Amino acid sequence: MNVEEVRTNRWLLAAMCALLSLCLGAVYAWSYFQPLLVEEFRWNNTQTSWAFSLNIFFLGLAAALGGINAARFGPRKLAMAGAILFTGGYLIAAVALSLKSLLLFYVGYGAVSGVGTGLAYVTPMSTVTKWFPDKKGLLTGTVAMGFGLGAFVVTVILAPVLIRLLHGNLTLVFAAMGASLGTVAIGASTMVKNPPAGYLPRGYTPPEMVRGRVNDPYAKAAEESDLPLKEYVLTSQFATMWFMFFLNITAGISIISLQSPLYQDIWKLDHPTLERSVLAGYGAALIAASSLCNGFGRIFWGAVSERLGRVNTFRLLLASQMVVFGVLMTEHDPWIFAILDCYVLSCFGGGFAVMPSLVIDVYGQKRMARVFGIILTAWAAAGILGPWMVASLKDNYPDRAIVYLFLLGIHVLGAGFIFSFLVNNDRFIPRRILLQVLGFGPPTLRARD
């Protein structure tokens, strides 16, 4: 393949990966629809938030399944299957709304769409790291940015236009969203593919060669081996990375799930006479602004991680959010609240930009898809805990929900900060390989092509 052709194609492919991620990121616009669903169908906050929780839960599980099978099926097939299920989930959700069936809505929006999003999510991330080994932090941040900006596109452009054109009929709105976003997602997924074997960008030298690790017997054995996945994930290193990621996600997703209703409550504290339509507009504006921060924060923190290192960046994310959550506990000024909320969302997105590069640093490029897929189960777990926690607080303690939410968030982030000191950037070498190199163990399996 011509080098210049590869150089041109990899940027086009990265753009398609970002576009695919943008469509999938529509899930983060959930809090825009939550109050509409509560008002029209008389479901309470806890009931409706379960749809979002199930979506994130199945997203994480499907991402793990997709990562494990990425080499078997290839990125294009997984992305296509995910985009089709993503579309089908919205259409089933539309049918559920027409029947006023909460259970069917859980199945469509929660399970089917969540599985589709998860299968399609992991492929763009792992693919761009293979095309851009020289710019891992920046490009994973760019693709992750697309996912973060999905809520902005939905809340500022797509949803308002559809609601206006379809006269507020949520059944038709969900069907139209599935058709429009699904068409773009399916089209973008056809462009996702791996680079040729042995591909390296012009002028790029792998860091292991620069550092002399190419002659390191431990690193060489680890690179040539193909041990079972459990040798890498059933370890203390993986567990601490998982918990650090899980706790950062829990803090952010707890805000995302009920962002608009919480912000409307802040406005009502000092302006109790504001009309519902005005409050809804403020809520939508915050979702849009925080979505931009969620998206661009992924590029920013991905670039920061290239300078500070992946683990140090995670420590900065967690520690700074603890301070911000402390301020948010008692902050009643809606403008300051919005600014700090946007910062939290940038940190939430930053975790998703930094973790793929950390996985590559620790486990190597060829294991990235499988290990990163498993680590995304942290997203699934946080998707259940975070939204349920906030919805329960809002239903049971409506007057103190904001204070309790951010107080709990401080403890969650503090635990994550502690876990971050148990993680390092060093390449993980399984014990079996260490014993083999020292002559005490049986030969390991050779890597499959």
HUCORVEN-V816679 format. One record per residue. N is the residue number from 1. PHI is phi as a letter, one per 20 degrees, with the letter a starting at -180 (999 if undefined). OMEGA is omega in whole degrees, -180 to 180 (NA if undefined). NEAR is the number of other C-alpha atoms within 12 Angstrom. Layout:
{{N/PHI/OMEGA/NEAR} {N/PHI/OMEGA/NEAR}}
//
This chain:
{{1/999/179/14} {2/f/-176/12} {3/f/-178/16} {4/f/177/12} {5/f/178/15} {6/f/-179/21} {7/f/-180/21} {8/f/-176/16} {9/f/-176/25} {10/f/177/33} {11/f/175/25} {12/f/179/20} {13/f/178/35} {14/f/178/42} {15/f/179/29} {16/f/176/34} {17/f/178/48} {18/f/179/42} {19/f/177/40} {20/f/179/49} {21/f/179/49} {22/f/179/42} {23/f/-179/48} {24/f/-178/57} {25/f/176/45} {26/g/-180/48} {27/f/-178/49} {28/f/174/49} {29/e/-174/47} {30/g/-174/44} {31/f/173/44} {32/f/-176/44} {33/e/-175/40} {34/g/-179/38} {35/f/177/36} {36/f/179/31} {37/f/179/30} {38/f/-177/22} {39/f/-174/16} {40/f/-174/19} {41/d/177/24} {42/m/170/17} {43/e/179/24} {44/e/-175/23} {45/f/-180/35} {46/f/-180/30} {47/f/-178/27} {48/f/-178/38} {49/f/178/46} {50/f/177/37} {51/f/178/44} {52/f/180/46} {53/f/179/45} {54/f/178/41} {55/g/-179/47} {56/f/179/51} {57/f/-180/39} {58/f/175/43} {59/g/-179/46} {60/f/180/41} {61/f/180/36} {62/f/177/44} {63/f/177/43} {64/f/179/35} {65/f/179/34} {66/f/179/46} {67/f/180/42} {68/f/-176/34} {69/d/-177/27} {70/f/-179/36} {71/f/-177/25} {72/f/-175/17} {73/e/-177/20} {74/n/-174/29} {75/f/-176/37} {76/f/-179/36} {77/f/180/28} {78/f/-180/40} {79/f/179/46} {80/f/180/36} {81/f/179/33} {82/f/-179/43} {83/f/179/45} {84/f/179/36} {85/f/177/38} {86/g/179/51} {87/f/-179/39} {88/f/179/36} {89/f/178/40} {90/f/180/46} {91/f/176/34} {92/f/178/36} {93/f/178/39} {94/f/177/33} {95/f/180/29} {96/f/179/28} {97/f/178/31} {98/f/179/22} {99/e/-176/16} {100/l/-179/22} {101/d/179/24} {102/f/-180/29} {103/f/179/23} {104/f/176/24} {105/f/175/38} {106/g/-179/34} {107/f/-176/32} {108/f/-177/36} {109/f/-176/48} {110/f/-172/42} {111/e/-173/36} {112/f/179/37} {113/f/178/50} {114/f/177/47} {115/f/179/42} {116/f/179/50} {117/f/-179/54} {118/f/179/50} {119/f/-178/48} {120/e/-175/55} {121/f/-171/59} {122/f/-175/55} {123/f/178/58} {124/f/-177/58} {125/f/-178/57} {126/f/-178/52} {127/f/-178/45} {128/f/178/43} {129/f/177/45} {130/f/179/38} {131/f/-175/37} {132/c/177/36} {133/f/-179/32} {134/e/-177/23} {135/b/-173/27} {136/g/-176/39} {137/f/-178/42} {138/f/-175/34} {139/f/174/40} {140/f/175/54} {141/f/-180/46} {142/f/179/44} {143/f/177/50} {144/f/177/56} {145/g/179/49} {146/g/179/44} {147/f/-180/49} {148/f/-178/49} {149/e/180/44} {150/g/180/41} {151/f/178/43} {152/f/-180/38} {153/f/-178/36} {154/f/-173/41} {155/f/-177/38} {156/e/-173/29} {157/d/-167/21} {158/f/-176/29} {159/f/179/37} {160/g/179/28} {161/f/-179/18} {162/f/179/26} {163/f/179/26} {164/f/-178/15} {165/f/-175/15} {166/d/173/19} {167/l/175/14} {168/m/179/19} {169/f/-174/22} {170/f/177/36} {171/f/180/32} {172/f/179/27} {173/f/180/33} {174/f/178/41} {175/f/-180/32} {176/f/177/30} {177/f/179/41} {178/f/-179/40} {179/f/-176/28} {180/f/180/27} {181/f/-179/41} {182/f/179/40} {183/f/179/25} {184/f/-179/28} {185/f/180/44} {186/f/178/37} {187/f/-180/23} {188/f/-177/35} {189/f/179/41} {190/f/-178/29} {191/e/-175/32} {192/f/179/41} {193/b/179/35} {194/e/175/32} {195/f/176/29} {196/f/179/17} {197/g/178/12} {198/m/-177/14} {199/f/172/24} {200/c/177/23} {201/f/-180/27} {202/f/177/17} {203/n/-178/11} {204/e/176/16} {205/d/-179/16} {206/g/-176/24} {207/f/-179/15} {208/f/177/20} {209/f/179/14} {210/f/-176/11} {211/e/180/12} {212/m/-177/14} {213/f/-178/18} {214/f/179/19} {215/e/178/15} {216/f/-176/18} {217/f/179/21} {218/f/180/25} {219/f/-180/27} {220/f/179/24} {221/f/180/30} {222/f/-178/38} {223/f/-177/31} {224/e/-176/23} {225/e/175/30} {226/c/-178/25} {227/f/175/26} {228/g/-176/20} {229/g/-178/26} {230/f/178/18} {231/f/-178/24} {232/d/-173/33} {233/e/177/31} {234/e/-178/19} {235/c/179/18} {236/f/179/19} {237/f/180/30} {238/f/-178/36} {239/f/-180/24} {240/f/175/27} {241/f/-179/45} {242/f/-178/38} {243/f/178/34} {244/f/179/42} {245/f/-179/49} {246/g/-176/41} {247/f/176/42} {248/f/179/52} {249/f/-178/48} {250/g/-180/45} {251/f/-177/46} {252/f/-174/50} {253/f/176/48} {254/f/177/48} {255/f/-178/49} {256/g/-172/48} {257/f/-179/49} {258/c/-175/45} {259/f/-177/46} {260/f/178/38} {261/f/179/40} {262/f/-179/46} {263/f/176/43} {264/f/177/39} {265/f/178/31} {266/f/179/35} {267/f/-177/31} {268/f/180/24} {269/f/-178/20} {270/d/-179/14} {271/c/-174/17} {272/f/-177/14} {273/e/-179/14} {274/f/180/18} {275/f/-178/14} {276/g/-179/20} {277/f/178/14} {278/f/178/18} {279/f/178/28} {280/f/177/30} {281/f/177/24} {282/f/179/31} {283/f/179/39} {284/f/179/39} {285/f/179/34} {286/f/177/44} {287/g/-179/46} {288/f/-178/40} {289/f/-179/36} {290/f/176/43} {291/f/176/49} {292/f/179/39} {293/f/176/37} {294/g/-179/46} {295/f/-176/46} {296/f/175/37} {297/f/180/41} {298/f/175/43} {299/f/-177/38} {300/f/-177/35} {301/f/174/45} {302/f/178/43} {303/f/178/27} {304/f/-178/28} {305/f/176/37} {306/f/-179/27} {307/e/-173/16} {308/e/-171/19} {309/n/-174/25} {310/f/-175/37} {311/f/178/40} {312/f/178/28} {313/f/177/38} {314/f/178/46} {315/f/178/36} {316/f/178/30} {317/g/-175/46} {318/f/-177/43} {319/f/-178/29} {320/f/179/26} {321/f/177/39} {322/g/178/34} {323/f/-178/23} {324/f/179/32} {325/f/178/36} {326/f/178/28} {327/f/-177/25} {328/f/-180/37} {329/g/-174/26} {330/c/-177/21} {331/e/-179/25} {332/d/177/24} {333/f/-175/23} {334/f/-179/28} {335/f/176/21} {336/f/177/20} {337/g/-179/31} {338/f/-179/35} {339/f/-179/24} {340/f/176/33} {341/f/179/43} {342/f/178/36} {343/f/179/38} {344/g/180/48} {345/f/176/48} {346/f/177/42} {347/f/176/47} {348/g/178/48} {349/f/-180/47} {350/g/178/49} {351/g/180/55} {352/f/177/52} {353/e/-174/48} {354/e/-173/52} {355/f/179/52} {356/g/179/51} {357/f/177/47} {358/f/177/43} {359/f/179/45} {360/f/180/32} {361/g/-173/35} {362/e/-172/33} {363/d/179/36} {364/n/-176/36} {365/f/-173/31} {366/f/178/35} {367/d/-173/41} {368/g/-175/40} {369/f/-177/42} {370/f/-177/37} {371/f/179/43} {372/f/177/51} {373/g/179/39} {374/f/-177/39} {375/f/177/43} {376/f/172/45} {377/f/174/36} {378/f/177/39} {379/f/179/46} {380/f/-179/39} {381/f/179/32} {382/f/179/42} {383/f/175/43} {384/e/-173/34} {385/f/-174/34} {386/f/-179/41} {387/f/178/43} {388/f/-179/35} {389/f/-178/34} {390/f/-179/43} {391/f/179/39} {392/f/178/28} {393/f/-178/27} {394/f/179/30} {395/f/-173/24} {396/e/-180/18} {397/c/-173/16} {398/g/-177/20} {399/e/-177/17} {400/d/-175/22} {401/g/-176/30} {402/f/-180/40} {403/f/-179/26} {404/f/-179/27} {405/f/-175/38} {406/f/174/37} {407/f/177/27} {408/f/179/28} {409/f/178/39} {410/f/179/31} {411/f/179/25} {412/f/-179/33} {413/f/177/40} {414/f/177/30} {415/f/178/27} {416/f/179/37} {417/f/177/33} {418/f/180/24} {419/f/-177/30} {420/f/179/34} {421/e/175/23} {422/e/-178/24} {423/d/174/35} {424/c/-176/27} {425/e/-173/29} {426/f/178/20} {427/f/-180/26} {428/e/177/31} {429/d/-180/31} {430/g/-178/33} {431/g/-178/22} {432/f/180/26} {433/f/177/31} {434/g/179/24} {435/f/-180/19} {436/f/-178/22} {437/f/179/23} {438/f/177/15} {439/n/-177/14} {440/d/-175/13} {441/c/177/14} {442/f/178/14} {443/f/178/20} {444/e/176/25} {445/f/177/17} {446/f/-179/16} {447/f/176/16} {448/e/178/14} {449/f/NA/11}}
//
